[in-house]
Structures are given as C-alpha cells and as structure tokens.
Amino acid sequence: MNELEEMYQTILDRKANPEEGSYTTYLFEKGEEKILKKVGEECTEVIIAALHQTKADQVNEINDLLYHVLVLMAEKGITLEDVNKVVAQRNAKTHNLKPERKPITRY
Ligand SMILES: N=c1c2ncn([C@@H]3O[C@H](COP(=O)(O)OP(=O)(O)OP(=O)(O)O)[C@@H](O)[C@H]3O)c2ncn1[C@@H]1O[C@H](COP(=O)(O)O)[C@@H](O)[C@H]1O
C-alpha cells in the first residue's frame, strides 16, 4: 500500500469510527459544505505557494490539497479504484490536444 492509499484508509476508518481529537472526524462532523470549502481553500493555497513559496512549502500545500480531496472522496463514496479506472482509461489515450477549430467564415 502506498502512502496515499494509507491516508485514504485512515480517512475511511475515521468516517466509520469517529475519534476525539481527529481533524478528519471534525471535517466529517461539519459535513460536505465544510469539506468543499477546505478543498477550495487548499487549492488556492497551492496556487499561492507555486507563485511565491519554496518547493517544500509547495509540497506541503499539495499534501493538504490531496488530503482534503481524499476526505471529499470518502464523503461522496468515491474510492481510489474509481479514480484509478479513469486514470487507466486516460493513460490508454494520448495526444489529446484537440485540433484547432476552423475559423468561422460564415456569420
Ligand atoms: N494529511 C493530513 C492533513 N493535511 C492537513 N491536515 C490538517 O488540515 C488542516 C488545514 O490547516 P488550515 O490552517 O487550513 O485549517 P485549520 O485552521 O486548522 O482548520 P479549519 O478551522 O479551517 O477547519 C490542519 O489542521 C492540518 O492538520 C491534515 N490532517 C490529517 N491528515 C492525514 O489524516 C490522518 C489522520 O489525522 P486525524 O484525523 O487528525 O487523526 C493523518 O495521519 C494524516 O495522514
């Protein structure tokens, strides 16, 4: 199991067995709107870190974003397998840039 899978398992465990002092439990108790707000915030923090901060700060912010996306997935019943299936489909398809749109000649 890689570290992200382990993190997702911990999140699922917190959902099934709420624990005092757990930030994940706090998020599930607050509910979907709070989780979505955190995903939005963490997205912005990744952007700000990418523009102005060190690589270490950027990696930390990326961790926070991934963690909150995994909490959202658990909240919505989306598994890593669900995402992996789509990743596999996308990996099988390359050169996805759409051809340039033809110029409009008739109005
Ligand atoms: N990866 C993370 C992780 N990344 C970020 N965070 C928390 O996300 C929060 C984000 O910080 P912010 O300053 O934006 O938020 P805040 O002000 O603390 O909280 P809000 O009031 O905004 O809700 C911090 O409290 C971090 O501790 C995380 N909390 C938990 N995990 C993982 O979840 C596992 C279980 O943690 P607990 O649920 O706390 O036991 C841990 O072992 C980690 O693997």
The ligand as a Gaussian input file, in Angstrom:
#p B3LYP/6-31G(d) Opt

LIG

0 1
 N       -2.728000      14.646000       5.719000
 C       -3.403000      15.142000       6.631000
 C       -3.579000      16.550000       6.735000
 N       -3.117000      17.553000       5.951000
 C       -3.594000      18.666000       6.504000
 N       -4.324000      18.389000       7.606000
 C       -4.980000      19.335000       8.518000
 O       -5.678000      20.260000       7.715000
 C       -5.767000      21.477000       8.414000
 C       -5.515000      22.555000       7.393000
 O       -5.000000      23.670000       8.007000
 P       -5.750000      25.045000       7.964000
 O       -4.882000      26.001000       8.725000
 O       -6.164000      25.367000       6.570000
 O       -7.090000      24.715000       8.749000
 P       -7.452000      24.920000      10.279000
 O       -7.484000      26.369000      10.579000
 O       -6.586000      24.043000      11.162000
 O       -8.903000      24.284000      10.273000
 P      -10.293000      24.970000       9.852000
 O      -10.744000      25.735000      11.048000
 O      -10.076000      25.785000       8.632000
 O      -11.178000      23.790000       9.597000
 C       -4.745000      21.443000       9.562000
 O       -5.441000      21.359000      10.811000
 C       -3.963000      20.174000       9.284000
 O       -3.615000      19.493000      10.481000
 C       -4.350000      17.083000       7.768000
 N       -4.975000      16.307000       8.688000
 C       -4.814000      14.966000       8.588000
 N       -4.052000      14.368000       7.586000
 C       -3.962000      12.907000       7.491000
 O       -5.047000      12.310000       8.182000
 C       -4.557000      11.374000       9.131000
 C       -5.480000      11.341000      10.339000
 O       -5.457000      12.581000      11.018000
 P       -6.507000      12.843000      12.194000
 O       -7.841000      12.683000      11.607000
 O       -6.240000      14.244000      12.695000
 O       -6.222000      11.823000      13.258000
 C       -3.137000      11.856000       9.469000
 O       -2.337000      10.790000       9.901000
 C       -2.685000      12.359000       8.108000
 O       -2.266000      11.254000       7.332000

